[in-house]
Amino acid sequence: MNLTFRKIEEFSKAFFIEKVSILEAFLFVLNYIHILLLKD
């Protein structure tokens, strides 16, 4: 039972970290586009 919980916890952490990195990349791209628009 405890082992199963540990596996779920590890999986959810990895999933969360992956989601955060995707969000960060998305925000970086939006910021880059915004800078390009301001330069023009």
Backbone bond lengths (Angstrom), bond angles and torsions (degrees), N, CA, C in turn:
res aa  C-N    CA-C-N  psi(-1)  N-CA   C-N-CA  omega(-1)  CA-C   N-CA-C  phi
1 M - - - 1.462 - - 1.534 110.71 -
2 N 1.315 116.43 -48.93 1.459 121.09 -179.26 1.528 111.41 -64.72
3 L 1.334 116.74 -38.91 1.455 121.98 179.31 1.531 110.98 -62.69
4 T 1.323 116.64 -41.62 1.462 121.83 178.66 1.523 110.21 -62.44
5 F 1.326 115.80 -42.65 1.463 120.85 178.92 1.521 110.55 -62.09
6 R 1.331 116.84 -40.93 1.462 122.16 179.56 1.535 110.55 -61.61
7 K 1.336 115.06 -43.02 1.466 119.93 179.77 1.523 111.44 -62.89
8 I 1.343 115.58 -42.69 1.469 120.40 178.40 1.526 110.23 -63.57
9 E 1.311 116.44 -41.04 1.464 121.70 179.99 1.529 110.70 -63.18
10 E 1.334 116.98 -45.65 1.468 121.86 178.24 1.521 110.91 -60.73
11 F 1.341 115.32 -44.28 1.458 120.83 -179.00 1.523 111.33 -63.23
12 S 1.332 116.61 -45.26 1.462 120.53 -179.04 1.527 111.56 -65.80
13 K 1.334 116.94 -35.81 1.463 120.50 176.96 1.528 110.38 -64.99
14 A 1.323 116.73 -46.85 1.468 121.54 179.17 1.525 110.46 -61.24
15 F 1.331 115.90 -41.29 1.463 121.50 179.48 1.520 110.46 -64.06
16 F 1.334 116.59 -43.75 1.467 121.95 179.75 1.525 111.12 -63.40
17 I 1.336 116.67 -45.41 1.466 121.72 179.45 1.524 110.08 -61.13
18 E 1.348 116.34 -41.63 1.453 121.08 178.88 1.527 110.57 -62.44
19 K 1.341 116.30 -44.39 1.462 121.57 178.88 1.527 111.20 -61.84
20 V 1.329 116.74 -42.71 1.461 121.38 179.91 1.527 110.42 -62.74
21 S 1.325 117.42 -43.41 1.460 119.88 -179.18 1.530 111.55 -66.15
22 I 1.339 116.92 -35.36 1.462 120.77 175.80 1.525 109.55 -64.35
23 L 1.340 116.33 -43.46 1.462 121.50 178.96 1.523 110.93 -62.81
24 E 1.321 117.51 -43.12 1.462 121.76 178.58 1.522 111.39 -61.97
25 A 1.326 116.70 -43.12 1.464 121.08 178.22 1.525 110.63 -62.68
26 F 1.326 116.51 -41.59 1.462 122.56 178.55 1.527 110.91 -61.70
27 L 1.343 116.42 -45.94 1.460 120.90 179.01 1.524 111.24 -65.46
28 F 1.319 117.77 -37.10 1.461 122.26 177.67 1.525 110.71 -61.67
29 V 1.343 116.05 -44.41 1.463 121.39 179.06 1.531 110.38 -64.27
30 L 1.322 117.42 -43.64 1.468 120.92 178.16 1.525 111.12 -60.68
31 N 1.321 116.32 -42.76 1.460 121.61 179.14 1.528 110.94 -63.69
32 Y 1.323 116.83 -41.41 1.465 122.65 178.70 1.526 111.06 -62.65
33 I 1.330 116.66 -44.68 1.464 121.71 177.74 1.535 109.76 -62.40
34 H 1.295 116.96 -41.65 1.467 122.44 179.50 1.532 110.63 -60.64
35 I 1.329 117.37 -43.28 1.466 122.51 178.26 1.535 110.25 -63.51
36 L 1.334 116.21 -42.59 1.466 119.89 178.13 1.526 111.31 -61.99
37 L 1.315 116.69 -41.28 1.469 121.29 179.01 1.531 111.21 -65.25
38 L 1.322 116.56 -37.84 1.459 120.05 178.73 1.529 111.47 -68.37
39 K 1.315 117.41 -36.52 1.470 121.17 178.95 1.523 111.26 -64.71
40 D 1.306 116.20 -36.38 1.464 122.27 -179.83 1.532 109.28 -76.83
